[in-house]
Amino acid sequence: MSANEFQHRVGQDVDTVDQLSSVVILGLAVAGGIAAIVLDLLLIG
């Protein structure tokens, strides 16, 4: 089996492993944006 097949690990499929939910990714993006703004204000502003 390869990683491109539906079941790439025994007992696990691509829908249940190695994925973050979109809410988590959105939270990371928002937190990164806020951190960038804060650093900008501290270092430049």
Secondary structure as GFF3:
##gff-version 3
##sequence-region A 1 45
A	DSSP	alpha_helix	22	43	.	.	.	ID=ss1
###
